Amino acid sequence: MPGRHWDLSICSDEVWRISGRPEVAAVGHERTGRPTLDGRAFAVLLLEGAHLLHPHLDEPLERRLGAVVGWLGERGVREEIVIITKGAHHNDDRRCVTPFDITSDLFDSLARLNTDYVDLYLLHRDDPEVPVGPIVEVLNEHRQAGRIHAFGGSNWTHQRIEQANSYAKAKGLTPFVVSSPNYSLAEQFQEPWENCITISGSAGHAARQWYAEHQMPLLTWSSLAGGFFSGRFTRDNLDTFDDYFDQLVIPAYCYEENFQRLDRVALLAEEEGLTIPQVALAYVLKQPLNIFAVVGCKTGAEFKVNLEASQIELSPGELAWLNLQSDTR
């Protein structure tokens, strides 16, 4: 919803135990606390890549969480959980951004999640060779049928989203309401996965301007640069990491410019009694954008620490200094 920033997660240790995944958390910065729906607090499960087979799991996360969602439905409280999931991810054979693939993926997700609808459905990838019209049309069909309540694009350029929304406006249809690109203080020098979209760094300036003008909500993934801002990565230890996700961080973010940013984050964190992730996350949340920062956490307590970043104040001088745009604060 434009103009609001929410804490987007229930993120208890029980969710981690059930899911086996850290990526069910997003941080916003609404000052009044958790979101409400008709005066009631509710929670959001952001199922990042949940339709895919995860390297650390033997089944899709959607299937694991489907038992929980079904239980919530039996209790009559399904509407108190906002589920965000994705479809239309490329496979080894072809790009799958077609009305057929979107429909197939959506029905599979609904079956795995044990629910009749998804609150927010994101297209995980784009295929610029496919016209936006049929994509917008099929998403609207599923929305009108009640299978999705809203939709958006993950790893879509702002230009393609603008095209899709112009088509929707001309046809009297519902537009994309959210975008999910990568964004963090670190510049992404190499995409961690094929056909990812980042709005970080100087190359993302035009996209950030567009999003600032339109105030479209942004679910920015890897807002701590995949863990680069965990404090675990240094210039001297990059050959010691063997975890799949850690190995993605090295070619994507471990460059001298980013280590200089990390040095400044660490210095400010030490001075203010904060953690490195808190300062790096505060940088993202203090941008003039409608951001919901997606971060990976291993425990509910870790998420709570990250959530506190929403209360950190950074001056314009500090923001520029952290991003190497100034030598002074």
Secondary structure, DSSP 8 states (H G I E B T S, - for coil): -TT---------HHHHHHH--S--EEE---TT-S-EETTEE-EEEE-TTTTS--TT-SS-HHHHHHHHHHHHHHTT-GGGEEEEEEE----SS----SHHHHHHHHHHHHHHHT-S-BSEEEES---TTS-HHHHHHHHHHHHHTTSBS-EEEES--HHHHHHHHHHHHHHT------EE-B--SS--SS-SSTT--B--TGGGHHHHHHHHHHT--EEEB-TTGGGGGGS---TT-GGG--SHHHHHHHHHH-SHHHHHHHHHHHHHHHHHT--HHHHHHHHHHTSSS-EEEEE--SSHHHHHHHHGGGG----HHHHHHHTTS-S--
